[in-house]
Amino acid sequence: MIQRLLKWMDDSTCNFMAVSTICKELDKAGFIQLDPRDEWDLECGGKYYVVKNDSAVFAFIVGVDAPGYSGFRIISSHSDSPCFKIKPNCEIYGEGGVVSLNVEKYGGGIMYTWFDRPLSISGRIMTQGSDFLHPVTTLVDLKRPVCTIPHLAIHFNREVNDGNKLSVQKDMKPVVGYFTKEQIDYYKDRGGVVKCLVAEHLGIQPEEIIDYELNLYPAEKAQLIGANQEYFQSGRIDDLSMAFASLEALLQESGTPCGPTRVMAVFDNEETGSGTKQGAHSPVLREILERICLCVGFGPQAFYRTIANSFMISADDAHAWHPNYNEKYDPTNHPVIGGGPVVKINANCKYMTDADGAAVFHALCEEAGVKCQYFVNHSDVAGGSTLGNILTGQLDLRGVDMGAAIWAMHSAAETAGVQDHLDIITVFRKFYS
């Protein structure tokens, strides 16, 4: 399973590719894709999924009980990770024919971890459709290193190891290559180097590309590390590891009849506040759940009764105790890699966890035979938020925020525990069973 996870991480090089990879697995498992523009005809026990804007996906198996009696069992995660997005008209032409790319930071990444790495490009492009309202989307992953962000040599900044404030506009421009004047003129005439690279990969003409959403990603492969291979390291572990775990659990339990309707919700744009049509702050999940109740519920109050009987696991990774920075952590609630799933708690409601939700998850872990642990911020350090508390602004849900303990969250290469991942899949299967 871990080798499958590593390949899945390698294939999911951006939010669009992650959702595409999930959809391929759902298709193989017999799930039916639904179009929000159509009328839905759902059956008890039926397996379905909905894609939003190519970067969010919502899969569900309709329960055998009337929704108002058994509710929804929801696991939510997100498809996006901090990265660098390529701007329109991105080429910057410099001395000696060197071409750099104009990029913008997406999310709160650790920027200096992106220096001096082989970087590739993935995302989606738009070409002409049947009319101006319906452009055609094509996903693209160059699958080879095409640029790097070179660091300034220490000889020009002797204080670099004493602190190095970075500017995205100045310091983080990736270099894509050097070209002759004739080559540069050719690229300029055809829309730029990036459009030409993408078009060549897809076998189309650069002029066909109307627009794009492309990002950089580290080209190194996900791999096992540690003396006993107890860790795995990859970009985008936050939060693709939880998306994978929820998908794996749903697929493994899909042949088991279940009273509640099981839902896997993979949102986009969590790293930038979730305030998009495919984010957790939108009504997208609520609308899908309402439609399920309209199709298979009984009575006008079916949706409200179903929500009252529902529970959600908001699955987003947690900060593992770091052996070099003990002072950064709460003295009694600092989870360790290998210690099991982590319940995340915050007094200022940055997470949805309360005593009720924590008790439910603790009991779930006990039933699954898995130990669990807690994360609470050091009292002098402000924490971030995640999907759980955002979704409760849309849905009156009981639930818990949890995740796997990882190192270097938002680095270009994060580290997690193999056994933790296996344990979380076990717990998610129990939740879906």
Salt bridges, closest charged atoms under 4 A:
ASP11 OD2 - LYS7 NZ 2.72
GLU25 OE2 - LYS28 NZ 3.45
ASP35 OD2 - ARG37 NH2 2.82
ASP54 OD2 - ARG124 NH1 2.70
ASP80 OD1 - HIS78 ND1 2.94
ASP131 OD1 - HIS134 ND1 2.84
ASP141 OD2 - LYS143 NZ 3.92
ASP185 OD2 - LYS181 NZ 2.98
GLU207 OE2 - ARG190 NE 3.02
GLU213 OE2 - ARG124 NH2 2.55
GLU220 OE2 - ARG117 NH1 2.97
ASP238 OD1 - HIS78 NE2 3.73
ASP238 OD2 - HIS410 NE2 3.19
ASP239 OD2 - HIS78 NE2 3.85
GLU248 OE2 - ARG4 NH2 2.32
GLU253 OE2 - ARG429 NE 2.75
GLU270 OE1 - HIS78 NE2 3.20
GLU271 OE2 - HIS78 NE2 3.98
GLU271 OE1 - HIS410 NE2 3.17
GLU290 OE2 - ARG286 NE 3.19
ASP316 OD2 - HIS78 NE2 3.25
ASP356 OD2 - ARG398 NE 2.89
GLU366 OE2 - HIS362 NE2 3.50
